[in-house]
């Protein structure tokens, strides 16, 4: 896919626009997640920043109609990106973003998701934070507002609803860790988000 980290971000943004723009509200969400990730990337090591930003642009790419295979967007997006030669680390972040493992368990797709490595790093924390403090139309929200919105949108019998009942606390921990990194960062000119 990319030959340099700068190319990786540029190509990721272009691919996301190409596939996500037709999805309207979802495209607004993706753009806002990428903006948030870009803002908070400075708390990461320089070599980690493009990985986070690329993953933010691509995290919901599996919703694009032409990529839907299993109907589980983290898995469908990651498989597509892997086939396109995207760096493994970005592919893995897309596969596991925002507690995908909890929903994979509800959908009996754990084995399929295990094709991709789950990382527990500041990069994953920042991706989760950017995604879960951005509403479905790109509005900035608190983590609690976002989880409440997800639980309202999906009925209790839906796998997404059931997954978020289990994922809410572990994903909140990602947000708290990111906020702490921002708080400790020497250039703390950006605001903290409320949980």
N, C-alpha and C positions, 0 to 999 in steps of 0.2 A: 504494500500500500504506500507507505511514506519512506522517503530516504533520510529525512531528518526530523527532529522533534517539532520544529516549526512547521514543516510540511504535514506532519501528523495532525496537528491541530487544524490547519487550514483544510486539509482533505476531509477530516472528520466533520467539520462544520459544513462543508459543501455537500457531503453525502447525506448528512442529516437534513439539510434544507431540501435536497432533491426528493428524499423519500418521505419527509415528515410534513412539509409545507401543505400538501393536500389535506392533512388531518386537522387543519384549523386550530382549534383549542389545544390539542396535543402539541402542535408546533409551538404555540405560545409558551406552553409549559417547558418544553425542551430549551427554547432560547433563554428563558429565565433561569433555568437550572445551570446552563452554561455560563451565564453572567455571574451567578452566585459562586460557582466553582472558580471562575477566573478571579473574582474578588478575594476569595479565601486561599487561593493557591500559594500566596506568599508565605504562609505559615509552614509550607512544605520545603523540603530540600529542592534546589533548582531543577534537578533531573526528574523529580516527581511531578512537577507542575504540568508539563504538557500531557502526561499520562492522565492526570485527573481531568483536565479540560477536555481532552479527546473523549474520555469515557462519559463525561457529562453531556457532550453533544450527541453521543451515540446510545445513551442508556435506554431509550424507549424505541429504538429503531425497529424492534421486532413487532411493533404495532402496524407498520406499513403493510398494506394489504398484500403486496406481492411477496412478502417475506413470511407470512403466516403459514406455519406448518403444524405445530402442536397446539397452537392457540395460547401458548404460554410465552409472553413476549420476551422475557429475559433469555430464554433458551433459543427461541427462533432468531432473535437478534444476534446472539453470540455465534450461533452456527453460521449465519450468513457472513458475519464479519470474519470469522475464521477462514471460510472458503475464499473470501476476498483478499486474504493475506494481511489482515490487520494484526498488529503486534499482540502476542499472546496475553500480555498483561492487561491491555485494554479490553480484549475479548473476555477475559476472566472477570474483570470488574463489571462489564455489562451483564454477564451471565448471573452474577451474584448480587447485583445492586439491590439495595433497600430490602433486605431480608428475603430475597427470592427463594432461599432454601426452605422457608416456612411454607410458602405457597406450593413449591415443588412437592413437598411432603403431602399436602392436601390433594394435589392432583395426581399423585402416584407417579411423579417424574423425578424422583430422587436419583435414580440410576443415570438417567439422561443428563441431569444437571451435574453429576459427578464427573462428567467429561471435562469439566472446567475447574480450575483451582480456585478455592475460596481463600482470600487473603484477609487477615485481620490487621490492618495497617492504618496509619493516618490518612492515606489516600482513600481507602474505602470509607473511613469515617467521614471524610469531607464530601465524598460523593453522596453518601446517605443523607448527610445534613443538607446539601444543596437540593436534593430531590424532595426530601420530606419537610422542608420549610418553604416549598413552592407549591402553590395551589394548582388545580387542574387547568386553569386558564392563565397561569403565569404570575399570579399575585403572590406577594410575600405573605406567609402565614407562620404562626408558631407551630411547633411540632405537634402540640396537643390539638390545635385546630385541624391540622392535616389528618391526623389519625381519626378524629371524630368525623371528618368529612368522608373518609374512606369507609368507615363503619356505617355511616348513614346511606351511602351510595349503594352498598352491596347488602342484600338481605342476609340474615343470620345463617341461612343454609348454604350460602355461596362459599366456595373455597377461599375466595379473597377475604371475606369477612372472618371466617374461621382462622385463616393464617394470621391476620392482624391481631387477633386476640392473643396469639402466642408471640408474635414478632414485636409488639409495641414496646415492651421493656428493653429487649436487647437493642432495638434500633434507637431508642431514646438514649441509651448509653453511648452510641456513636455520636449523637448530637452533642451530648454533654462533653465528651472528650474533645470534639472539634471546638466547641465554645471555649474550653479551657486552653487549648492551643492558641486560639485567637487572643484570649485574655493575656496570656503570657508573652505574646509576640511583641518584640521591641517597637514595631511600627504599627501599633494598635490604633490606626486611624479609621478602621472600619468598625461598624457597630456590631454588637452581639445580638443574636436573635433570642427571643424568649422561648422557652420550651413550653 
